[in-house]
Amino acid sequence: MRAPSTGHYEWRAQPSYGPRTPTRAPVRVWVSDDTAMAAGCDCGMMHGSKAQAADCMTMPAKGRSASQG
């Protein structure tokens, strides 16, 4: 028997196509905790150390430039 998966519900916006289309209500979707968020990331920093990988996924602080070099 398969164990129940862990996860959570999220509200996600639906796209509205066209300039005069009314906005659509958000939908509630189940997001499994099993899937990795950065599984599809193929940047060079993700292949380095764990500290570099963590820096790759964080937003820069205000006032600092995004590029380091």
C-alpha positions in Angstrom: 0.0 0.0 0.0 1.3 3.4 -0.9 1.8 6.0 1.8 -0.2 9.2 1.5 1.9 12.0 -0.1 2.7 15.1 1.9 2.1 18.5 0.5 -0.1 21.5 0.7 -2.8 23.5 -1.2 -1.9 26.7 -3.0 -4.0 29.4 -4.7 -2.8 29.9 -8.3 -4.0 32.6 -10.7 -5.5 31.5 -14.0 -4.4 33.3 -17.2 -6.8 35.7 -18.9 -6.2 36.1 -22.6 -7.0 39.2 -24.5 -7.1 42.9 -23.6 -10.8 43.0 -22.4 -11.1 39.6 -20.9 -12.5 39.6 -17.4 -10.1 38.3 -14.7 -10.6 34.7 -13.6 -10.8 33.6 -10.1 -7.8 31.8 -8.6 -8.0 28.0 -8.3 -6.9 25.9 -5.4 -4.3 23.2 -6.4 -2.5 20.5 -4.5 1.3 20.8 -4.5 3.2 17.7 -3.5 6.3 18.2 -1.3 8.0 15.4 -3.2 8.8 17.5 -6.2 11.9 19.7 -6.1 11.5 23.3 -7.1 14.8 23.6 -8.8 14.8 20.2 -10.4 14.9 21.7 -13.9 17.6 24.3 -13.1 20.7 23.7 -15.2 22.7 26.8 -14.3 26.4 26.5 -13.4 25.9 27.5 -9.8 23.7 24.6 -9.1 26.5 22.2 -10.0 28.9 23.8 -7.5 28.8 23.7 -3.7 25.6 23.8 -1.7 26.4 27.4 -0.6 26.5 28.4 -4.2 23.3 26.6 -5.0 21.6 28.4 -2.1 22.9 31.8 -3.4 21.5 31.0 -6.8 18.0 30.6 -5.5 17.9 33.7 -3.2 16.9 37.2 -4.2 19.6 40.0 -3.8 19.2 42.5 -1.0 18.0 46.0 -1.8 20.7 48.4 -2.7 23.1 45.6 -3.9 23.7 44.9 -7.5 22.5 41.6 -8.8 25.8 40.9 -10.6 28.9 40.1 -8.7 31.5 40.6 -11.4 
